[in-house]
């Protein structure tokens, strides 16, 4: 894995997901998947969209641990080792809405407040016109590359937390 070049990171998690799918007990499934948290968070550094797609069917606890480890690694990385990362349009939009909603309130808004503001007024905030639809649980959007994406509310909450941490650290 070489950060900073254009070589895609190809990891095949098919066997891991198949085995996890055969586990009936949720505790056994979580215990098994916890072994792969470090690998998944590293994968997320290089391929965040693919990682999000891969994680969507995993238990919420595992998703949160992967994104927390990802966030910790990104924040704790020395500045000289950081490489310009790709800008995620949806993350930038979430950040913009969070800043504007926070400015209109006296306290930090909850994730649900940001979700509803985005859902109700996305045309006002979405300059790049990436949002296709926002349902009660999922944001459907198209990236600048034309890839159809979606983000579940559970992922949105975690990503909002990461965005806020990054904003505080800069």
Buried (B, 14 or more C-beta within 10 A) or exposed (E): EEBEEEEEBEBEBEEBBEEBEEBEEEEEBBEBBEEBBEEBBBBBBBBBBBBBEBBBEBBEEBBBBBBBBBBEBBEEEEEEEEEEEEEBBBBBBBBBBBEBBBEEEEEEBEBEBBBBBBBEEBEEBBEBEBBEEBEEEBBBBBBEEEEEBBBBBBBBBBBBBBBBBBEEEE
